[in-house]
């Protein structure tokens, strides 16, 4: 497992790895209140659906610690604006809402506690969410591991690694496990414009772990797929909905279509916390649009004419028909079977062998 952590709770402070500085500089932001956490999520100091869910939970715990109240109910009332602020930071990734709802349920179920005990319970719950996420990622890795054969070449997109999660990563978890087992494989990492998460973060992570990784421009992916140089593609997701449609970093849809055209399997690594069964199809997923400067500049250096119009969608939606399988901590499933994810009896019957 990589040594770097995207986020950690230390002595009632939240420390967030400033990922905008990677790979040149390793620096942690010290957050003492929820607004600092919210800004870190908004400006991509921390990113990746599971990681920002953990950050939201820790932001709530921080906010709670700074609240003066005589009852748990009073704390709950004062936290409601905090919930709204954190949910507003990144609308596409469902993990934030999932984490906030989990923290809110804990409060509602413990309104009889003293303020001090409730604060401790919220802190412990936030830390528990991170610990659980690491174990979930390991499970995803175990279910995806059979895909990795000696001599295989796998392509990934954006960053679904340890720095996008509590640890280990989703799409990268089987890579770490395959490395530990001595399987000889190669990873092709797409750069992922406009913020270059693949170039700056995925390649950095995998190099640190001693994994054979090669970086390509996003436009190179189609050529490699056509030439038969890629055995399969595996990447993460920010939200997967009931019919199996997947929202992920912009460019995922294009890659999925290329895979279909060239008969290359396209796998999505998805913790169940990122599966939103309340939404029927991908057309209902809100798509975040971000600052045009992310497109017109790289590290504040202009690469386009001043005043040019920009469309900067952060995510796109890949229809279920392009997805070979969705790999969760409960097993691998066909996209149209995701709607049964909470039915343990169905899961046993529908789980795929990869």
C-alpha angles and dihedrals in degrees: 000000000000115000095225119087124205092214138003139177113228125170095336093312129106115226117199123191107237096233094180087074095053134148096013097049137025111209135151126217114223110220120195099171139031095254090063088052091048092052091048089055093046097049095044096248080134121023141162122090099258093043095052089047088056090046091053091051091049090046089057091049090051092048091050092053090055095050120101110211141145097214139033089240090058090052090050093052092049092049095057094085088048091056091051093047094051094045090054094057099080115007100187102055108078095198092084092058091043092053094045092049090050092051091045091052090053090054094047091050093050106042088128092067124100115254092253093051092047091051090052091047092052092049091050091048092053091051089046091054089057093046091049091049091057091052091045090053092050089053091051087051092052093051092047096043095090088067090067114086129170109279096015124141119213128190124211134183134214112344123304092157139116091292091057093052143030087281143313093034130234106256091026096049094085089047091058091045092048090050091051090051093052096247111160109228141139130224125212109203119198113219093232110215140244100029095021098227090160095051097040103033115016094046089045093051096047094045089052088054093050094247120150102249131170123194122220136177113256090247091060094064096083094053093051092048092049092049091055092243095131123070095191144337123235126181142149136258138224094201134002117189137206098277092048098259111148130214114203141143114321109273095041092103092053091050092049092052090050090051092051092049092050097039094243117147114249115205129187120205107211130171109213089244087071093051112098110196091176090074117070101201143003095258088074095055112109110236117213118227116203143198114304088224089075087068102035096046139041113204088344092305110126115238098169136049115281112258096022115150114248137196107200111177110175095204143022133199122244113204115235092245090073095051117092095194141337114229117207136165086266094056140276119307141179109256093248090056094061090091087071094054094116094047107090093190092054092044092061091054098042102042111120128225108225 
